[in-house]
Amino acid sequence: MLKALCAATMLVAGTFSSLAQTSPAQRGPLVSTPEVVKDLAPTGKIRAAINLGNSVLAQKDDKGPKGITVDLAREVGRRLGLPVELVPFEAAGKVFDALKEGSWDIAFLAIEPVRAAEIEFTPPYVHIEGTYMVPKDSNLKVIEDVDRAGVRIAVGKGSAYDLYLTRTIKNATLVRASTGGGSAMVELFRNDKLEVAAGVKQPLVEYAKAHPDVRVMDGRFMVIRQAMGTPKGRTAGAAYLSAFIEEMKASGFVADALKRSNQPDAAVAPAGM
């Protein structure tokens, strides 16, 4: 009897020890509630805003949008048993503007204070870098050289790097591409012969490979923390999405989605960050 009691005690202790070493996401599936469904699909489907202006997050082909944000949106729908409607936008700024019209339920945007006033953000699922591109023969050599009088920086209007540089640039001048997309920003840089283009590192590097008259600076001026979001006040939905993102990072889903979309330089965000 004593031996049996000791064995049972050891079994229970071992079970609690095992649970303590696993994350909440590893202990079981996310729990859906009527409140979660109401928050994330008030029209009976999840309307997912997809930013096609950031090629790290989404890409276009003949079949429509694809990439990590599309994969995450569809996985949320699969888990909740709800249809997903992809709502494409040309740029992140346009996604944010559409919030006022109530045209989406979830979105994939960089965490920024201006946006956080109106959007419930999850922890980030991926980190990407914001950096500068300049003419090959530019006298601007390092990131710190850019913020000086007389330097004009092309940015996509309403983008994460526009919002960040608006807060931090003291001497240079920001010139905004009205459509907000990365290609529009590069066109502005080219057409107006600006000194600098600011943007997401990966597409700038790809552009520079095909255009040897420009170069991308080493380093970065910011880390862009890409997260999921839902309109402010949808607290049950926001809590579900936060737990979902943590599980997707821990399970390898995010890393696999980045590989499938050929984005090996994007970094999976650490847990809780």
Rosetta blueprint (number, residue, H / E / L):
1 M L
2 L H
3 K H
4 A H
5 L H
6 C H
7 A H
8 A H
9 T H
10 M H
11 L H
12 V H
13 A H
14 G H
15 T H
16 F H
17 S H
18 S H
19 L H
20 A H
21 Q L
22 T L
23 S L
24 P H
25 A H
26 Q H
27 R H
28 G L
29 P L
30 L L
31 V L
32 S L
33 T L
34 P H
35 E H
36 V H
37 V H
38 K H
39 D H
40 L H
41 A L
42 P L
43 T L
44 G L
45 K L
46 I E
47 R E
48 A E
49 A E
50 I E
51 N E
52 L L
53 G L
54 N L
55 S L
56 V L
57 L L
58 A L
59 Q E
60 K E
61 D E
62 D L
63 K L
64 G E
65 P E
66 K E
67 G L
68 I H
69 T H
70 V H
71 D H
72 L H
73 A H
74 R H
75 E H
76 V H
77 G H
78 R H
79 R H
80 L H
81 G L
82 L L
83 P L
84 V E
85 E E
86 L E
87 V E
88 P E
89 F E
90 E L
91 A L
92 A H
93 G H
94 K H
95 V H
96 F H
97 D H
98 A H
99 L H
100 K H
101 E H
102 G L
103 S L
104 W L
105 D L
106 I E
107 A E
108 F E
109 L E
110 A E
111 I L
112 E L
113 P H
114 V H
115 R H
116 A H
117 A L
118 E L
119 I E
120 E E
121 F E
122 T E
123 P E
124 P E
125 Y E
126 V E
127 H E
128 I E
129 E E
130 G E
131 T E
132 Y E
133 M E
134 V E
135 P E
136 K L
137 D L
138 S L
139 N L
140 L L
141 K L
142 V L
143 I H
144 E H
145 D H
146 V L
147 D L
148 R L
149 A L
150 G L
151 V L
152 R E
153 I E
154 A E
155 V E
156 G E
157 K L
158 G L
159 S L
160 A H
161 Y H
162 D H
163 L H
164 Y H
165 L H
166 T H
167 R H
168 T H
169 I L
170 K L
171 N L
172 A L
173 T E
174 L E
175 V E
176 R E
177 A E
178 S L
179 T L
180 G L
181 G L
182 G H
183 S H
184 A H
185 M H
186 V H
187 E H
188 L H
189 F H
190 R H
191 N H
192 D L
193 K L
194 L L
195 E L
196 V E
197 A E
198 A E
199 G E
200 V E
201 K H
202 Q H
203 P H
204 L H
205 V H
206 E H
207 Y H
208 A H
209 K H
210 A H
211 H L
212 P L
213 D L
214 V E
215 R E
216 V E
217 M L
218 D L
219 G L
220 R L
221 F L
222 M E
223 V E
224 I E
225 R E
226 Q E
227 A E
228 M E
229 G E
230 T E
231 P E
232 K L
233 G L
234 R L
235 T H
236 A H
237 G H
238 A H
239 A H
240 Y H
241 L H
242 S H
243 A H
244 F H
245 I H
246 E H
247 E H
248 M H
249 K H
250 A H
251 S H
252 G L
253 F H
254 V H
255 A H
256 D H
257 A H
258 L H
259 K H
260 R H
261 S L
262 N L
263 Q L
264 P L
265 D L
266 A L
267 A E
268 V E
269 A L
270 P L
271 A L
272 G L
273 M L
